[in-house]
Amino acid sequence: MMVVGSDYAPCSEQGYPPVHPATLDNGVEVIFRECPGSATVACGAFVQVSTIRESTLTAGIRQVIQLMLVGPPPVVGGSPQTQQPVGINLEGATTRDYVEVIAQCLPEDLPAALALLRRRVFEAQFTPYQFQIARQRLRHSLAVRRQILTSLSLDTLVRRLYPAQPGSWPLTGSFAAVGAMRLEQVQQFYEQHFLPNATVIVVTGPLTREQVLTPVKEMFEMLLPGDVNCQPPLFSAQTNLPKNWRAAIRGSSNSIVVMGGRGPTLSDSGYPAAAVLAAVLGSGMGSRLYQSLRSEHTLAYSIDAGLTPSQACSYAYVLATCSAANLDAVQQLIDDQLQDICRHGPSAQQLGRAQRYLQGSFALNQQSSRDLAHYLGMFSVCGDTQGIMIHQRFPQLVAAVTRQDVQEACREIFAAPAVIILQGTGQHQVLHRAKQWRLSGVTAVN
């Protein structure tokens, strides 16, 4: 038996097909939406295991599992234990709220892709070889992230915004945690948290509802549910932050300025306004930061603004990379833009441009089955019971945002932002491992 909920069809005003949600008896949530503009099918599993289920000693364990789930199949007796069907592409991602595995295939290969998804996500038996490869890849990611200014600064920003909150550590963990990780520990975590009743299955592509829901039911309905930890995230109180956190980065000729604050989650009423605010600030050549830092003053190399509506550590940010000599000027110009929006809001022209940018991006994502599956899964997991409805109504929610809404969102997020400054020293030095130390009140990262 399968219980099917009401279809979500607010996007029909833009000509988008409705979303068909369903729940299997064992608790597996199923979401299907037709994607007639795509030639391929995407089926994804979104396991709702948050970073708060880790600890500082096990941070990165979810990423190791994800790397093994999408990596080569285990080798037994010199040959792969199971052959991956030809023409099926498997990829994955890890966020603070879930682990994502997506398979892409031709429509006629959907049953094989669903079978592959079931084996990889729910029936995995990790071998020592798989574990060593995944752990080595994670160590490499750790080393690389420590050398990328954007990644390092955003990891630092989250820890500053949520100093005492579980889950605020970097997704890749630390060298110490990854080095101490053991296969038995990983297998136990996998068996405890990768459960069918903690998973959303999303299928999108040029198929009908009947062509999808029947094979999905046959493939997943017999999986046994488990004991899901439904404890909600515990939020630490916002603390008064020092004005700046500055670090010297050896081996980099570039510098970066990041300003950020705690942001709304997907289910918060202020999410659409915060999304529009991010577009006003840093999306495209017409954004306020681009105009100020590139067109008028030519001070910045790259500019970005973003909103990460995680249930664990939701935040919004603006950033710019520049030379060390221009750090103070760039910081001041960013602060001027934020404070101007806090006082006056965006102009009508800036608001309209940002709204069209978001609506255009949303429309483009509807043409790709892979992108559509990703965003449906993300909204479903991060938006609680309202996630799919918010996704379907996103163009209308963005259109309803006013200048006053954007102004209020800027006040709530950026009135007193956390500031992260990473200053490149220009000295060349090969990174063998990441170390941190403090010297004369300035943190240097090497």
C-alpha positions as a Markdown table, in Angstrom:
| # | Residue | x | y | z |
|---|---|---|---|---|
| 1 | Met | 0.0 | 0.0 | 0.0 |
| 2 | Met | 1.2 | 3.5 | -0.7 |
| 3 | Val | -0.4 | 6.7 | 0.6 |
| 4 | Val | -0.3 | 9.5 | -1.9 |
| 5 | Gly | -0.6 | 13.1 | -0.8 |
| 6 | Ser | -2.2 | 16.0 | -2.7 |
| 7 | Asp | -0.4 | 17.2 | -5.8 |
| 8 | Tyr | 1.4 | 20.5 | -5.5 |
| 9 | Ala | 0.6 | 22.6 | -8.6 |
| 10 | Pro | 1.1 | 26.3 | -7.9 |
| 11 | Cys | 3.7 | 26.4 | -10.7 |
| 12 | Ser | 1.1 | 25.7 | -13.3 |
| 13 | Glu | 0.7 | 29.4 | -13.7 |
| 14 | Gln | 4.2 | 29.3 | -15.3 |
| 15 | Gly | 3.4 | 26.1 | -17.3 |
| 16 | Tyr | 5.3 | 23.8 | -15.0 |
| 17 | Pro | 3.9 | 20.3 | -14.3 |
| 18 | Pro | 2.7 | 19.6 | -10.7 |
| 19 | Val | 4.7 | 17.7 | -8.1 |
| 20 | His | 3.4 | 14.3 | -7.0 |
| 21 | Pro | 4.3 | 13.4 | -3.4 |
| 22 | Ala | 3.8 | 10.0 | -1.9 |
| 23 | Thr | 4.7 | 8.1 | 1.3 |
| 24 | Leu | 5.4 | 4.4 | 1.4 |
| 25 | Asp | 4.3 | 2.3 | 4.4 |
| 26 | Asn | 7.8 | 2.0 | 5.6 |
| 27 | Gly | 8.2 | 5.8 | 5.8 |
| 28 | Val | 10.1 | 6.4 | 2.5 |
| 29 | Glu | 9.0 | 9.8 | 1.1 |
| 30 | Val | 8.7 | 9.9 | -2.7 |
| 31 | Ile | 8.5 | 13.0 | -4.9 |
| 32 | Phe | 8.0 | 12.9 | -8.6 |
| 33 | Arg | 7.8 | 15.7 | -11.1 |
| 34 | Glu | 7.7 | 15.4 | -14.8 |
| 35 | Cys | 10.5 | 17.2 | -16.7 |
| 36 | Pro | 9.5 | 17.1 | -20.3 |
| 37 | Gly | 12.3 | 19.3 | -21.5 |
| 38 | Ser | 15.0 | 16.8 | -20.4 |
| 39 | Ala | 16.1 | 13.8 | -22.4 |
| 40 | Thr | 17.3 | 12.0 | -19.2 |
| 41 | Val | 15.8 | 10.8 | -15.9 |
| 42 | Ala | 17.3 | 11.7 | -12.5 |
| 43 | Cys | 16.6 | 9.7 | -9.4 |
| 44 | Gly | 18.0 | 10.9 | -6.1 |
| 45 | Ala | 18.1 | 9.7 | -2.5 |
| 46 | Phe | 18.3 | 12.4 | 0.1 |
| 47 | Val | 19.2 | 10.9 | 3.5 |
| 48 | Gln | 18.2 | 13.2 | 6.3 |
| 49 | Val | 21.2 | 12.9 | 8.5 |
| 50 | Ser | 22.4 | 16.2 | 9.8 |
| 51 | Thr | 25.9 | 17.3 | 10.7 |
| 52 | Ile | 24.7 | 17.6 | 14.3 |
| 53 | Arg | 24.7 | 13.8 | 14.4 |
| 54 | Glu | 28.5 | 14.0 | 14.1 |
| 55 | Ser | 30.8 | 15.5 | 16.8 |
| 56 | Thr | 34.1 | 17.3 | 16.7 |
| 57 | Leu | 35.7 | 13.8 | 16.9 |
| 58 | Thr | 33.7 | 12.3 | 14.0 |
| 59 | Ala | 33.2 | 15.4 | 11.8 |
| 60 | Gly | 33.6 | 14.3 | 8.2 |
| 61 | Ile | 32.2 | 10.8 | 8.7 |
| 62 | Arg | 29.1 | 11.6 | 6.5 |
| 63 | Gln | 31.4 | 12.8 | 3.7 |
| 64 | Val | 33.4 | 9.6 | 3.9 |
| 65 | Ile | 30.2 | 7.5 | 3.6 |
| 66 | Gln | 29.0 | 9.6 | 0.7 |
| 67 | Leu | 32.3 | 9.1 | -1.1 |
| 68 | Met | 32.1 | 5.4 | -0.7 |
| 69 | Leu | 28.4 | 5.3 | -1.8 |
| 70 | Val | 29.2 | 7.0 | -5.2 |
| 71 | Gly | 32.7 | 5.5 | -5.6 |
| 72 | Pro | 33.6 | 2.2 | -7.4 |
| 73 | Pro | 31.8 | -0.9 | -6.2 |
| 74 | Pro | 33.6 | -3.1 | -3.7 |
| 75 | Val | 36.1 | -5.5 | -5.2 |
| 76 | Val | 35.8 | -9.1 | -4.1 |
| 77 | Gly | 38.2 | -11.8 | -5.5 |
| 78 | Gly | 39.8 | -9.4 | -7.9 |
| 79 | Ser | 36.6 | -8.3 | -9.7 |
| 80 | Pro | 33.8 | -5.8 | -8.8 |
| 81 | Gln | 31.1 | -7.3 | -6.6 |
| 82 | Thr | 28.3 | -5.7 | -8.6 |
| 83 | Gln | 28.6 | -4.2 | -12.0 |
| 84 | Gln | 27.2 | -0.7 | -12.5 |
| 85 | Pro | 24.8 | -0.6 | -15.5 |
| 86 | Val | 26.3 | 1.1 | -18.5 |
| 87 | Gly | 24.9 | 4.6 | -19.2 |
| 88 | Ile | 24.0 | 5.4 | -15.5 |
| 89 | Asn | 25.9 | 8.3 | -14.0 |
| 90 | Leu | 26.2 | 8.4 | -10.2 |
| 91 | Glu | 27.2 | 11.4 | -8.2 |
| 92 | Gly | 26.8 | 12.7 | -4.7 |
| 93 | Ala | 27.1 | 15.6 | -2.3 |
| 94 | Thr | 27.1 | 16.3 | 1.4 |
| 95 | Thr | 25.5 | 19.3 | 3.1 |
| 96 | Arg | 24.9 | 20.2 | 6.7 |
| 97 | Asp | 21.3 | 18.8 | 6.4 |
| 98 | Tyr | 21.6 | 15.7 | 4.3 |
| 99 | Val | 23.6 | 13.3 | 2.2 |
| 100 | Glu | 22.6 | 13.3 | -1.5 |
| 101 | Val | 23.1 | 10.5 | -4.1 |
| 102 | Ile | 21.8 | 11.1 | -7.6 |
| 103 | Ala | 21.7 | 8.7 | -10.5 |
| 104 | Gln | 21.1 | 9.9 | -14.1 |
| 105 | Cys | 20.0 | 7.7 | -16.9 |
| 106 | Leu | 17.9 | 7.3 | -20.0 |
| 107 | Pro | 14.2 | 6.8 | -19.4 |
| 108 | Glu | 14.3 | 3.1 | -20.2 |
| 109 | Asp | 17.0 | 2.5 | -17.7 |
| 110 | Leu | 15.0 | 3.9 | -14.7 |
| 111 | Pro | 14.5 | 0.4 | -13.1 |
| 112 | Ala | 18.2 | -0.3 | -13.2 |
| 113 | Ala | 19.0 | 3.2 | -11.8 |
| 114 | Leu | 16.6 | 2.7 | -8.9 |
| 115 | Ala | 18.1 | -0.7 | -8.2 |
| 116 | Leu | 21.6 | 0.8 | -8.2 |
| 117 | Leu | 20.3 | 3.6 | -5.8 |
| 118 | Arg | 18.9 | 1.0 | -3.4 |
| 119 | Arg | 22.1 | -1.1 | -3.4 |
| 120 | Arg | 24.4 | 1.9 | -2.8 |
| 121 | Val | 22.3 | 3.8 | -0.3 |
| 122 | Phe | 20.6 | 1.1 | 1.8 |
| 123 | Glu | 22.6 | -2.1 | 1.3 |
| 124 | Ala | 26.2 | -1.0 | 1.3 |
| 125 | Gln | 28.9 | -3.2 | 2.9 |
| 126 | Phe | 32.1 | -1.1 | 2.9 |
| 127 | Thr | 35.4 | -2.8 | 2.4 |
| 128 | Pro | 38.7 | -1.7 | 3.9 |
| 129 | Tyr | 39.9 | -0.7 | 0.4 |
| 130 | Gln | 36.9 | 1.5 | -0.2 |
| 131 | Phe | 37.3 | 3.1 | 3.2 |
| 132 | Gln | 41.0 | 3.9 | 2.6 |
| 133 | Ile | 40.3 | 5.4 | -0.8 |
| 134 | Ala | 37.4 | 7.6 | 0.6 |
| 135 | Arg | 39.5 | 8.7 | 3.5 |
| 136 | Gln | 42.4 | 9.7 | 1.3 |
| 137 | Arg | 40.1 | 11.7 | -1.0 |
| 138 | Leu | 38.7 | 13.5 | 2.1 |
| 139 | Arg | 42.2 | 14.3 | 3.3 |
| 140 | His | 43.0 | 15.7 | -0.1 |
| 141 | Ser | 39.8 | 17.8 | 0.0 |
| 142 | Leu | 40.8 | 19.1 | 3.5 |
| 143 | Ala | 44.2 | 20.2 | 2.2 |
| 144 | Val | 42.7 | 21.9 | -0.9 |
| 145 | Arg | 40.0 | 23.7 | 1.1 |
| 146 | Arg | 42.6 | 25.1 | 3.5 |
| 147 | Gln | 44.2 | 26.8 | 0.4 |
| 148 | Ile | 41.0 | 28.2 | -1.1 |
| 149 | Leu | 40.2 | 31.6 | 0.4 |
| 150 | Thr | 36.4 | 31.3 | -0.2 |
| 151 | Ser | 36.1 | 27.9 | 1.5 |
| 152 | Leu | 38.4 | 28.8 | 4.4 |
| 153 | Ser | 36.6 | 32.1 | 5.0 |
| 154 | Leu | 33.1 | 30.7 | 4.9 |
| 155 | Asp | 34.1 | 27.8 | 7.3 |
| 156 | Thr | 35.5 | 30.4 | 9.6 |
| 157 | Leu | 32.3 | 32.6 | 9.3 |
| 158 | Val | 30.0 | 29.7 | 10.3 |
| 159 | Arg | 32.1 | 29.0 | 13.4 |
| 160 | Arg | 32.0 | 32.6 | 14.4 |
| 161 | Leu | 28.3 | 32.9 | 13.9 |
| 162 | Tyr | 27.6 | 29.6 | 15.8 |
| 163 | Pro | 30.5 | 29.4 | 18.2 |
| 164 | Ala | 28.9 | 26.8 | 20.6 |
| 165 | Gln | 26.5 | 25.0 | 18.3 |
| 166 | Pro | 26.8 | 21.3 | 17.2 |
| 167 | Gly | 27.3 | 21.0 | 13.5 |
| 168 | Ser | 29.1 | 24.3 | 12.9 |
| 169 | Trp | 32.4 | 22.6 | 12.2 |
| 170 | Pro | 33.5 | 22.3 | 8.5 |
| 171 | Leu | 31.8 | 19.5 | 6.5 |
| 172 | Thr | 35.2 | 17.9 | 5.8 |
| 173 | Gly | 36.0 | 17.7 | 9.5 |
| 174 | Ser | 39.7 | 18.0 | 10.6 |
| 175 | Phe | 42.9 | 16.1 | 9.8 |
| 176 | Ala | 42.8 | 14.7 | 13.4 |
| 177 | Ala | 39.2 | 13.5 | 13.1 |
| 178 | Val | 39.7 | 12.0 | 9.7 |
| 179 | Gly | 43.0 | 10.3 | 10.7 |
| 180 | Ala | 41.3 | 8.8 | 13.8 |
| 181 | Met | 38.3 | 7.5 | 11.9 |
| 182 | Arg | 37.9 | 3.7 | 11.7 |
| 183 | Leu | 35.9 | 1.5 | 9.3 |
| 184 | Glu | 33.9 | -0.1 | 12.1 |
| 185 | Gln | 32.9 | 3.3 | 13.3 |
| 186 | Val | 31.8 | 4.4 | 9.8 |
| 187 | Gln | 29.8 | 1.2 | 9.3 |
| 188 | Gln | 28.0 | 1.7 | 12.6 |
| 189 | Phe | 27.1 | 5.3 | 11.8 |
| 190 | Tyr | 25.9 | 4.2 | 8.4 |
| 191 | Glu | 23.6 | 1.5 | 9.8 |
| 192 | Gln | 22.3 | 3.9 | 12.5 |
| 193 | His | 21.4 | 6.8 | 10.2 |
| 194 | Phe | 21.0 | 5.7 | 6.6 |
| 195 | Leu | 17.4 | 4.5 | 7.0 |
| 196 | Pro | 14.6 | 4.4 | 4.5 |
| 197 | Asn | 12.2 | 6.3 | 6.8 |
| 198 | Ala | 14.8 | 9.1 | 7.0 |
| 199 | Thr | 15.1 | 9.3 | 3.2 |
| 200 | Val | 13.4 | 11.3 | 0.4 |
| 201 | Ile | 13.4 | 9.6 | -3.0 |
| 202 | Val | 13.1 | 12.2 | -5.9 |
| 203 | Val | 12.5 | 11.2 | -9.5 |
| 204 | Thr | 12.3 | 13.7 | -12.4 |
| 205 | Gly | 12.3 | 13.3 | -16.1 |
| 206 | Pro | 10.2 | 12.8 | -19.3 |
| 207 | Leu | 8.0 | 10.1 | -17.8 |
| 208 | Thr | 4.5 | 9.9 | -16.4 |
| 209 | Arg | 3.5 | 9.5 | -12.8 |
| 210 | Glu | 2.5 | 5.8 | -13.3 |
| 211 | Gln | 5.8 | 5.0 | -15.1 |
| 212 | Val | 7.7 | 6.2 | -12.0 |
| 213 | Leu | 5.7 | 5.5 | -8.9 |
| 214 | Thr | 5.1 | 1.8 | -9.7 |
| 215 | Pro | 8.8 | 0.8 | -10.0 |
| 216 | Val | 9.8 | 3.1 | -7.1 |
| 217 | Lys | 7.2 | 1.3 | -4.9 |
| 218 | Glu | 8.5 | -2.1 | -6.0 |
| 219 | Met | 12.1 | -1.2 | -5.3 |
| 220 | Phe | 11.8 | 0.6 | -1.9 |
| 221 | Glu | 8.6 | -0.5 | -0.1 |
| 222 | Met | 10.1 | -3.7 | 1.3 |
| 223 | Leu | 13.0 | -2.0 | 3.1 |
| 224 | Leu | 12.7 | -2.2 | 6.8 |
| 225 | Pro | 12.5 | 1.2 | 8.7 |
| 226 | Gly | 14.6 | 2.0 | 11.7 |
| 227 | Asp | 14.7 | 4.2 | 14.8 |
| 228 | Val | 15.0 | 7.8 | 13.5 |
| 229 | Asn | 16.4 | 10.4 | 15.9 |
| 230 | Cys | 14.0 | 13.3 | 15.6 |
| 231 | Gln | 15.7 | 15.5 | 18.1 |
| 232 | Pro | 15.6 | 19.1 | 16.7 |
| 233 | Pro | 18.7 | 21.2 | 16.3 |
| 234 | Leu | 19.8 | 23.1 | 19.5 |
| 235 | Phe | 20.6 | 26.7 | 18.6 |
| 236 | Ser | 23.2 | 28.6 | 20.5 |
| 237 | Ala | 22.4 | 32.2 | 21.4 |
| 238 | Gln | 23.9 | 34.9 | 19.2 |
| 239 | Thr | 26.9 | 36.4 | 20.8 |
| 240 | Asn | 28.5 | 39.8 | 20.5 |
| 241 | Leu | 31.3 | 39.5 | 18.0 |
| 242 | Pro | 34.4 | 41.5 | 17.8 |
| 243 | Lys | 34.3 | 43.8 | 14.8 |
| 244 | Asn | 36.9 | 41.9 | 12.7 |
| 245 | Trp | 38.6 | 38.5 | 12.6 |
| 246 | Arg | 41.8 | 38.9 | 10.6 |
| 247 | Ala | 44.2 | 36.2 | 9.5 |
| 248 | Ala | 47.4 | 36.2 | 7.4 |
| 249 | Ile | 47.5 | 33.6 | 4.7 |
| 250 | Arg | 51.0 | 32.6 | 3.6 |
| 251 | Gly | 51.4 | 31.4 | 0.0 |
| 252 | Ser | 48.5 | 33.5 | -1.4 |
| 253 | Ser | 48.8 | 36.7 | -3.4 |
| 254 | Asn | 45.0 | 37.3 | -3.0 |
| 255 | Ser | 43.0 | 38.5 | 0.0 |
| 256 | Ile | 39.3 | 38.2 | 0.9 |
| 257 | Val | 36.7 | 40.1 | 2.9 |
| 258 | Val | 33.6 | 38.3 | 4.0 |
| 259 | Met | 30.7 | 39.8 | 5.9 |
| 260 | Gly | 27.8 | 37.6 | 7.1 |
| 261 | Gly | 25.1 | 36.9 | 9.6 |
| 262 | Arg | 22.6 | 34.3 | 10.7 |
| 263 | Gly | 20.0 | 33.9 | 8.0 |
| 264 | Pro | 16.5 | 32.5 | 7.7 |
| 265 | Thr | 15.8 | 28.8 | 6.9 |
| 266 | Leu | 13.7 | 27.8 | 3.9 |
| 267 | Ser | 10.5 | 27.5 | 6.0 |
| 268 | Asp | 10.9 | 31.0 | 7.6 |
| 269 | Ser | 8.7 | 33.7 | 6.3 |
| 270 | Gly | 11.7 | 35.9 | 5.6 |
| 271 | Tyr | 13.4 | 33.5 | 3.2 |
| 272 | Pro | 12.2 | 35.0 | -0.1 |
| 273 | Ala | 13.2 | 38.5 | 1.0 |
| 274 | Ala | 16.7 | 37.2 | 2.0 |
| 275 | Ala | 17.1 | 35.5 | -1.3 |
| 276 | Val | 16.2 | 38.7 | -3.1 |
| 277 | Leu | 18.6 | 40.6 | -0.9 |
| 278 | Ala | 21.5 | 38.3 | -1.9 |
| 279 | Ala | 20.6 | 38.8 | -5.6 |
| 280 | Val | 20.5 | 42.6 | -5.1 |
| 281 | Leu | 23.9 | 42.5 | -3.5 |
| 282 | Gly | 26.0 | 40.1 | -5.6 |
| 283 | Ser | 24.2 | 38.3 | -8.4 |
| 284 | Gly | 25.4 | 39.4 | -11.9 |
| 285 | Met | 27.1 | 42.5 | -13.3 |
| 286 | Gly | 24.1 | 44.7 | -12.4 |
| 287 | Ser | 24.3 | 43.9 | -8.6 |
| 288 | Arg | 25.2 | 46.6 | -6.2 |
| 289 | Leu | 28.5 | 45.2 | -5.1 |
| 290 | Tyr | 29.7 | 44.6 | -8.7 |
| 291 | Gln | 28.8 | 48.2 | -9.6 |
| 292 | Ser | 30.6 | 49.6 | -6.5 |
| 293 | Leu | 33.7 | 47.3 | -6.4 |
| 294 | Arg | 34.2 | 46.7 | -10.1 |
| 295 | Ser | 32.5 | 49.2 | -12.3 |
| 296 | Glu | 33.1 | 52.3 | -10.2 |
| 297 | His | 36.3 | 51.6 | -8.3 |
| 298 | Thr | 37.9 | 48.4 | -9.9 |
| 299 | Leu | 39.1 | 47.2 | -6.5 |
| 300 | Ala | 37.8 | 43.6 | -6.4 |
| 301 | Tyr | 38.7 | 40.5 | -8.4 |
| 302 | Ser | 35.6 | 38.4 | -7.7 |
| 303 | Ile | 32.3 | 39.2 | -5.9 |
| 304 | Asp | 29.7 | 36.9 | -4.4 |
| 305 | Ala | 26.6 | 37.0 | -2.2 |
| 306 | Gly | 24.8 | 33.9 | -1.0 |
| 307 | Leu | 22.2 | 32.4 | 1.3 |
| 308 | Thr | 22.6 | 29.0 | 2.9 |
| 309 | Pro | 19.2 | 28.1 | 4.5 |
| 310 | Ser | 20.4 | 25.2 | 6.5 |
| 311 | Gln | 18.4 | 23.9 | 9.4 |
| 312 | Ala | 21.6 | 23.4 | 11.3 |
| 313 | Cys | 23.5 | 26.6 | 10.7 |
| 314 | Ser | 21.7 | 29.0 | 8.4 |
| 315 | Tyr | 23.7 | 32.0 | 7.2 |
| 316 | Ala | 23.9 | 34.7 | 4.6 |
| 317 | Tyr | 27.1 | 36.4 | 3.4 |
| 318 | Val | 28.8 | 38.8 | 0.9 |
| 319 | Leu | 32.4 | 38.5 | -0.1 |
| 320 | Ala | 35.0 | 40.0 | -2.4 |
| 321 | Thr | 38.6 | 39.0 | -3.2 |
| 322 | Cys | 41.1 | 41.7 | -3.8 |
| 323 | Ser | 44.8 | 42.6 | -3.3 |
| 324 | Ala | 46.0 | 43.1 | 0.3 |
| 325 | Ala | 46.5 | 46.8 | -0.4 |
| 326 | Asn | 42.8 | 47.2 | -1.2 |
| 327 | Leu | 41.4 | 45.3 | 1.8 |
| 328 | Asp | 40.4 | 48.3 | 3.9 |
| 329 | Ala | 38.8 | 50.1 | 0.9 |
| 330 | Val | 36.9 | 47.0 | -0.1 |
| 331 | Gln | 35.6 | 46.4 | 3.4 |
| 332 | Gln | 34.4 | 50.0 | 3.7 |
| 333 | Leu | 32.6 | 49.9 | 0.3 |
| 334 | Ile | 30.8 | 46.7 | 1.2 |
| 335 | Asp | 29.8 | 48.1 | 4.6 |
| 336 | Asp | 28.5 | 51.3 | 2.9 |
| 337 | Gln | 26.3 | 49.2 | 0.6 |
| 338 | Leu | 24.9 | 47.1 | 3.4 |
| 339 | Gln | 24.2 | 50.1 | 5.6 |
| 340 | Asp | 22.6 | 52.0 | 2.7 |
| 341 | Ile | 20.2 | 49.1 | 2.2 |
| 342 | Cys | 19.5 | 49.0 | 5.9 |
| 343 | Arg | 18.6 | 52.6 | 5.9 |
| 344 | His | 16.8 | 53.1 | 2.5 |
| 345 | Gly | 16.3 | 49.7 | 1.0 |
| 346 | Pro | 17.1 | 48.9 | -2.7 |
| 347 | Ser | 15.7 | 51.0 | -5.5 |
| 348 | Ala | 12.7 | 49.8 | -7.5 |
| 349 | Gln | 15.0 | 49.1 | -10.4 |
| 350 | Gln | 17.4 | 47.0 | -8.3 |
| 351 | Leu | 14.5 | 45.1 | -6.7 |
| 352 | Gly | 13.1 | 44.3 | -10.2 |
| 353 | Arg | 16.4 | 43.2 | -11.5 |
| 354 | Ala | 17.0 | 40.9 | -8.5 |
| 355 | Gln | 13.5 | 39.4 | -8.8 |
| 356 | Arg | 14.0 | 38.7 | -12.6 |
| 357 | Tyr | 17.4 | 37.1 | -11.9 |
| 358 | Leu | 15.9 | 34.7 | -9.3 |
| 359 | Gln | 12.9 | 33.8 | -11.5 |
| 360 | Gly | 15.1 | 33.3 | -14.5 |
| 361 | Ser | 17.4 | 31.0 | -12.6 |
| 362 | Phe | 14.4 | 29.0 | -11.3 |
| 363 | Ala | 13.1 | 28.7 | -14.8 |
| 364 | Leu | 16.4 | 27.4 | -16.1 |
| 365 | Asn | 16.6 | 24.8 | -13.4 |
| 366 | Gln | 13.2 | 23.4 | -14.6 |
| 367 | Gln | 14.8 | 22.3 | -17.9 |
| 368 | Ser | 17.4 | 19.9 | -16.3 |
| 369 | Ser | 16.1 | 16.7 | -14.6 |
| 370 | Arg | 19.3 | 16.6 | -12.5 |
| 371 | Asp | 19.0 | 20.2 | -11.3 |
| 372 | Leu | 15.3 | 19.8 | -10.7 |
| 373 | Ala | 15.8 | 16.6 | -8.7 |
| 374 | His | 18.5 | 18.3 | -6.6 |
| 375 | Tyr | 16.4 | 21.4 | -5.7 |
| 376 | Leu | 13.2 | 19.3 | -5.0 |
| 377 | Gly | 15.2 | 17.2 | -2.6 |
| 378 | Met | 16.9 | 20.2 | -1.0 |
| 379 | Phe | 13.6 | 22.1 | -0.5 |
| 380 | Ser | 11.9 | 18.9 | 0.8 |
| 381 | Val | 14.6 | 18.2 | 3.4 |
| 382 | Cys | 15.4 | 21.8 | 4.5 |
| 383 | Gly | 11.9 | 23.2 | 4.3 |
| 384 | Asp | 10.1 | 20.8 | 6.7 |
| 385 | Thr | 6.5 | 20.1 | 5.7 |
| 386 | Gln | 6.3 | 23.3 | 3.6 |
| 387 | Gly | 9.4 | 22.7 | 1.5 |
| 388 | Ile | 7.8 | 21.4 | -1.7 |
| 389 | Met | 5.1 | 24.0 | -1.5 |
| 390 | Ile | 7.7 | 26.8 | -1.2 |
| 391 | His | 9.6 | 25.4 | -4.2 |
| 392 | Gln | 6.5 | 25.3 | -6.3 |
| 393 | Arg | 5.5 | 28.8 | -5.3 |
| 394 | Phe | 9.0 | 30.3 | -5.4 |
| 395 | Pro | 8.4 | 32.6 | -8.4 |
| 396 | Gln | 5.3 | 34.0 | -6.8 |
| 397 | Leu | 7.0 | 34.4 | -3.4 |
| 398 | Val | 9.9 | 36.3 | -5.0 |
| 399 | Ala | 7.5 | 38.5 | -7.0 |
| 400 | Ala | 5.7 | 39.5 | -3.8 |
| 401 | Val | 8.8 | 40.7 | -2.0 |
| 402 | Thr | 8.8 | 44.5 | -1.5 |
| 403 | Arg | 11.6 | 47.1 | -1.1 |
| 404 | Gln | 10.7 | 47.2 | 2.6 |
| 405 | Asp | 11.0 | 43.4 | 2.9 |
| 406 | Val | 14.5 | 43.6 | 1.5 |
| 407 | Gln | 15.4 | 46.4 | 3.8 |
| 408 | Glu | 14.1 | 44.5 | 6.9 |
| 409 | Ala | 16.0 | 41.4 | 5.8 |
| 410 | Cys | 19.2 | 43.4 | 5.5 |
| 411 | Arg | 18.7 | 44.9 | 9.0 |
| 412 | Glu | 18.2 | 41.5 | 10.5 |
| 413 | Ile | 21.2 | 39.9 | 8.8 |
| 414 | Phe | 23.8 | 42.6 | 8.2 |
| 415 | Ala | 23.1 | 45.4 | 10.7 |
| 416 | Ala | 26.1 | 44.1 | 12.8 |
| 417 | Pro | 27.7 | 41.5 | 10.6 |
| 418 | Ala | 30.6 | 39.2 | 11.5 |
| 419 | Val | 33.6 | 40.2 | 9.4 |
| 420 | Ile | 36.3 | 37.7 | 8.3 |
| 421 | Ile | 39.4 | 39.1 | 6.6 |
| 422 | Leu | 42.1 | 36.8 | 5.2 |
| 423 | Gln | 45.1 | 38.7 | 4.0 |
| 424 | Gly | 47.5 | 37.1 | 1.6 |
| 425 | Thr | 51.2 | 37.6 | 2.3 |
| 426 | Gly | 52.3 | 36.8 | -1.2 |
| 427 | Gln | 55.0 | 34.4 | 0.2 |
| 428 | His | 55.2 | 31.1 | -1.6 |
| 429 | Gln | 55.3 | 28.1 | 0.6 |
| 430 | Val | 54.2 | 24.5 | -0.2 |
| 431 | Leu | 51.4 | 23.2 | 2.1 |
| 432 | His | 52.1 | 19.8 | 3.4 |
| 433 | Arg | 49.5 | 20.0 | 6.2 |
| 434 | Ala | 47.3 | 22.6 | 7.8 |
| 435 | Lys | 48.4 | 24.2 | 11.0 |
| 436 | Gln | 47.1 | 27.2 | 13.0 |
| 437 | Trp | 48.8 | 29.3 | 15.5 |
| 438 | Arg | 48.3 | 32.8 | 17.1 |
| 439 | Leu | 51.0 | 35.4 | 17.1 |
| 440 | Ser | 50.6 | 38.9 | 18.5 |
| 441 | Gly | 46.8 | 38.7 | 18.3 |
| 442 | Val | 46.8 | 37.8 | 14.6 |
| 443 | Thr | 45.9 | 34.3 | 13.5 |
| 444 | Ala | 48.1 | 33.0 | 10.7 |
| 445 | Val | 47.0 | 29.9 | 8.8 |
| 446 | Asn | 49.7 | 27.9 | 6.9 |
